[in-house]
């Protein structure tokens, strides 16, 4: 199936996990992930899984790219305004393309998952995003109908696991693209 995939990840989480009392760190992560999940749901997406200090969400069907980018912008606003933002800041990555879905694992421990190069691309883009930044593929931004908001040229980045540089568009501040 064709899907839009969104990843979030808390920036500096290893550093914070070793400096913030563990109970406080757990509560901050849980609040952030709960808030992020609500934003995903409110924008027509589904949380596929939690990744410890982030999440993976998918968007299906018509308008998926638009809903995914709208969700990312709402998550960016949450990152900018949440009362826990002094501790928890996120980066976001988005891609759209072919994925495979289904149950993975041994009987009794199976879980639903979404796999494919699109998933890896969204995760890698999330990995290069700074605090409060959305990094998306130009394909997703075009499909979302946001071409008027795109910078004249996307930047190319080298991502682990991808043979050629990958074009991406960065939104470093709410609704404001960065080349």
C-alpha positions, -999 to +999 in steps of 0.1 A: +000+000+000+010+036-005+013+054+029+027+085+044+050+077+074+059+100+102+086+095+129+092+116+160+122+113+183+133+131+214+165+151+209+193+146+235+174+117+251+205+098+262+220+129+278+187+137+295+182+101+307+215+103+326+209+137+341+171+139+349+158+117+377+145+085+360+109+088+373+107+124+361+122+114+327+097+086+323+068+110+332+081+135+306+084+109+279+050+095+287+033+129+286+051+138+254+041+105+236+006+107+249+002+143+236+018+133+203-005+103+199-035+126+204-022+149+177-017+120+153-052+107+159-067+142+155-050+145+121-063+111+108-032+091+114-025+059+134+003+053+158+020+022+145+044+019+175+063+037+201+101+036+197+111+043+233+114+081+231+094+086+199+067+072+177+060+060+143+027+069+127+011+061+093-015+079+072-035+060+046-058+068+018-067+099-001-051+131+013-026+111+034+003+134+026-017+165+035-028+150+068+007+138+076+022+172+070-006+189+088+001+165+117+038+173+116+031+210+118+007+205+147+034+184+165+059+211+158+036+236+175+032+212+204+070+210+206+072+248+206+045+253+233+043+223+256+051+230+293+076+202+293+096+216+263+125+225+285+131+188+290+115+171+259+121+185+224+114+164+193+126+162+157+103+149+129+107+130+097+082+123+069+082+103+037+055+089+014+057+057-007+052+020-009+051+000+023+040-034+035+018-039+065+010-069+086+018-089+117+054-096+125+069-119+151+063-153+166+029-165+175+019-151+208+042-121+204+031-108+170+025-071+165+012-050+136+040-032+118+047-012+087+079-019+068+098-009+036+123+017+023+097+045+029+097+037+066+135+037+067+136+070+048+112+087+072+132+074+102+165+086+087+150+120+080+138+122+116+173+113+126+188+144+110+160+168+122+170+193+149+148+202+179+115+214+166+124+207+130+103+188+104+123+171+076+102+157+047+107+145+012+098+169-016+074+142-029+054+143+003+053+181+004+042+182-033+015+155-027+003+175+004-003+205-019+023+226-001+045+234-031+039+271-026+056+267+008+086+248-005+119+265-009+131+268-045+154+238-042+155+210-017+188+201-001+204+167-007+217+147+022+235+114+025+216+089+046+229+056+059+215+028+039+207+049+008+231+046-022+225+081-035+219+114-018+183+120-009+165+153-014+146+168+016+129+199+027+132+213+062+107+232+082+126+247+111+099+269+124+061+266+123+050+268+086+083+283+076+104+262+052+142+262+053+164+253+023 
